[in-house]
Amino acid sequence: MTKRAATVVEKAVARFIRSLQERNASPHTIKAYRTDLAQFADYVGPQGWRDIDHVLIRGYLSSLYERGLSKPSVARALAALRSLYKWLAQEDEVEQNPAALVATPRLPKKLPRVPTIEEVNTVLDAAMPECSAFTERDQAILELLYGCGIRNSELIGINVDDIRWSNELILVRGKGRKERFVPFGDSAKAAVQAYLAARQRVLGETKRTTERALLINLRGSRLTTRSVGRIVKQIAVARGLSPDVHPHTLRHAFGTHMLEEGADLRAIQEMLGHERLSTTQRYTQLTVKHVMEVYDRTHPHAKGERGG
């Protein structure tokens, strides 16, 4: 039985996979691309690149759905195809990328994994790790992000005179230049007060004593969102949290933990600066597991059923 000749697409896929191997792509990526692109080659058969357009590619994706593949799997198959076409363009084998005209399947939004109250307390209460270049400031960053539930962009926008010490409030400038006051507790207050003394020393050394920004770098300039993101991640990882922790994680933790402890949803909406209550209601989804645990532990009938 004679072996059939490889099609144009199959030959291109084989060369593309070899190029990935030569570039030391991860084995996982190579395996996924090989599988996805082999399925595409089977679907199009002997057709050449000129015969393959965005309509045919949409038909290929539809066939994947019909076989029961999930949206993330179909999205991955399309991404593999786009990568193949990008490589083909670099090799001067195609002039257009019809895969770019096909919309990526809309993936279900995953709710962020929120650290527990205990995990956050571990980060806040432990001594600052060696990776912290400005310990007083970094402690204040963590306390403000978690204690006030503010966004990274709002945090770096705070000026020293935005703090209302007598009322324990901070003026925050949110999205669309909307201003709101957010309360801060004793931990954040103590952290910011300790930091202000260190901040004064830095400004004196850099001769930038008129700087209004609350959070500054060691050169005396206003801190950037990128720097805050790096600081939060480094400290969180050093304290044993997941590497995907970022400033917004602490904002999510603020909303979730407040709700778990019985705070009113509209009060949380006000503090977070959400325009619509529906945005805040996402936190109710994050706490469903917690609510079920409380129910099982405390409801008399549930306890009776479990005990009986």
N, C-alpha and C positions, 0 to 999 in steps of 0.2 A: 504494500500500500504506500503510494508516494505521499510524502509530506507536503502539505500545501505551502506555497510561498508566503512569506510574511507580507502583510499589507503595508501601505505607505505609513499609516498611523502607527502600526505596531513597531515598524522600524524606527520611527521618530521617538516613540516612547522608550524603546530600549536604549537609544543614544542619550536621551534626556536623563534616564535613571543612572547611566554611567557617569554623566556629568555631575550629578548630585553626589555620587560616590567619590569622585575625584575632588570635589569641594568639601569633602568630609562632613556631609550632612548627617544628621543623627539617624541611626538605624530605624528608629520609629517612623521618622518622616519618610524615609526611602520605602519602607514596607507599605505605608499608607498610600503613597503616591503610586507605587507599582500596582497595588490592588485596584485603586480607583481608576487609573488610566487604562488598565487592561479591560475593565468593564466597558469603558468608553470605546476602546478599539473594537471590542466585540459588537457593540451596538451599531457603529457606523460601517463596519465591514470594509469592503474594498474601496470605498469612496476616498477621493483625494481631498486636500485641504480646500480647494476651490469649491468643492461640493458641500462643504460643512459651513452652515450659517447659524445665526442665533436661534432660528426657528427649530432647526434640527437639535441644537443643544438643549433647548427647552423640552423637546420631546424626550431626550435622553433623561433629563431630570424627572420628568413625569413617569418614565418607566421605573425609575428608582423608587418613587413613592408607591407605585403599584406593587412593587416587590416587598413593600413594608418597611422601607428604610425611614429612619427618623429625620426630622428637619436638620439637626446638626450633622448627620451623616451625609445628607444631600448637599449641604453647604460646604462640607469638606471636599466632596467630589468636584464641585464647581471651582473651589479654590485651587485644587490640583490641576484642573483644566486650564485655568487662567495662568498658572505658573508655567505649564507646558507651552502655551501660546507665547508667553513673554520670552521664553528661551528660544522658541522657533523664530521670533522676530529678530533676536540677537544673532541668530544663525542665518538671517536673510532668507528664510524658507517661507515666511508668510509676511504679508503687508498689513493685515488687519487682525484684530483679536475679537472675534464674534462672541467669545465668552464674557467679554467686558460689557456687552449689551444686555446680558441676562442678569436680572435682579437676584441678589442673594436671598435665599429663604429667610423670612423673618423668624428669628429664634425667640423662644419664650424667655422673658426676662427672669434671670435668676435672682432671687433675693440674696443680698450679701450675707455672708457668714459673720455674725456679730459675736465678738468676744463676750464671755460671761462677766458678771460683776466682779467675780473673784479674779479673773484673768486681768481685767483692767486695773484692779487694785494692786495686783502684783507689780504691774508696770509703774504705777504712780508711787507706790510706797517704798520700792526698793531703791538703793543707792544708785546714782547715775553710773552707767557703764563707762569703760575707758574710751569708747568711741565718741562720747559727748565732748565737744570742744569748748562748750560754754554751758556749764552744768546748770547754773541758775536760770539762764534763759530757756534752756531745753525743758526744764521742769515746768516753767511757766507756760510754755507752748502746750505741753501735754495737759496741764490742769485747765487751761482755757478751752482747748478743743473739746475735752470731755465734760468739763464743768459747765460750759455754756452752750455746747452743741452748735458752735458756729462753723461756717465754711472756712476752708483754707484761705480763700481770697479775702474773706471778711476779717480773718485773724491778722493778716499782714497789713490790712488797711487801718487798724486801730492806732490812734495817736495817744500820747500820754494824757492829754487833756480830755480824752473821751471817757475816762474812768470817773465815775461819780462815787467817790469813796463813802460819803455819808449815807447814800441810798443803796450801796452795793450793787450798782448797775453799770453797764458798759454800753456806750452808744456804738452801734454796729451799722455799717453801710452795706446793705445786701444787694441782691440782683435788681437791676433797673434803678440803681441809686436810691432805693428805698431805705429809710433809716428806721431802726427800732432799738429799743433798750432791752438788754438781756441781763438777768440777774447773775451774780457770781457768789459762790459760797466761801466758807472760811478757808478751805484748802487752796482754792485759786487765789484768794486774797493774800494769804501768807506767801505763796509762791511768787506772785507778782511783786510784792513788797520786797522780798529778798532779792529778786532780780533787779529791781530799780537801782539799788545801791551798786550792784556790779555793772549795770548799764552806765551809770554816772562815771565810773572809773574808766570804762572803755572810751566814752566820749571825751573825757579829759585827756586821755593819751592820744586820741586821734584828732583832737582840737575841732571836733564837730559838735560843740555844746548846744547848738541851736536845732539839732535834729529833733523833729516832732514825733517820728515813728516810735511806737512802743517797742517793737521787736527789731533789733539791729544785729548785724554781723560784727565780727571782731574788727572790721575796718570802720565801723560807725555808721554804715548805711542801712537803709530799710531792708529787712529780710525779704526774700522772694518766695513765691509758692513752691518753686522747685526745691529750694533749700529746706523749707519746712517738711516737704514730703520725704526728702532724704533723711532728715533728722528723726522723724517719727518712725520710719521703717527701721533704721539702724538700732534705735533704742528698743523698739518692740521685739525685733528678732533677737537682740542680746538678752531680752527678758523671757525668751521662750515662746513668743507668739509667732503666728504664721508669717512668712515673707510677703504675703499679699496685703498686709496691713498698711494703710495709708491714712492721711488726716481725715478723710471722709468716713473711714471705719469708726473713728471715735465719735463722729457726729451721729452715725447710725446707732452706736452703742448708747449715746446720750438719750436719744428718742426711745429706743427699745427698753432700756432700764427704767426710765421715768414711767413708762406705761406699765411695766411689770410691777412697779412699786405703787401703782394706783393713781398716777397723775391723770388729770382730765385731758382728753384728746385735743380739745380746742386750746388749752393752755400750752400744750406741747407745740401745736401749730404756730401759735404766736411766738414762742421762743425760738423755734427753728426758722421762722420767717417764710413759711410756706404760704403761697397765695391761695391755694385750694386745700380744703380739708382732705380731699381724696388722696393727695400726696402724702399727708401725714398718716392716713389710714393704712399705708403699707406696713407701718410698724405693728398693726394689729395682726398681720400675717406672720410677722417675725416672732410674735409672742404666743401664737396658738399652742405650740408645744408646751410652753411654760404654763399656760392656762390649764391645759389638760392634766399636767402633773399636779397642779394645785388642786384641781377638782378631785382627782383620784385620791389625793392625800387627805382632803378635808371634808368632802361631802359625806354626810352620814350614811346615805343609801349606798353610795359607791363603796364606802369602807365596809358596810355590812355584806355587800356582795362578794368583795374580795376575801373577807374573813370567813364567810360561810362556805 
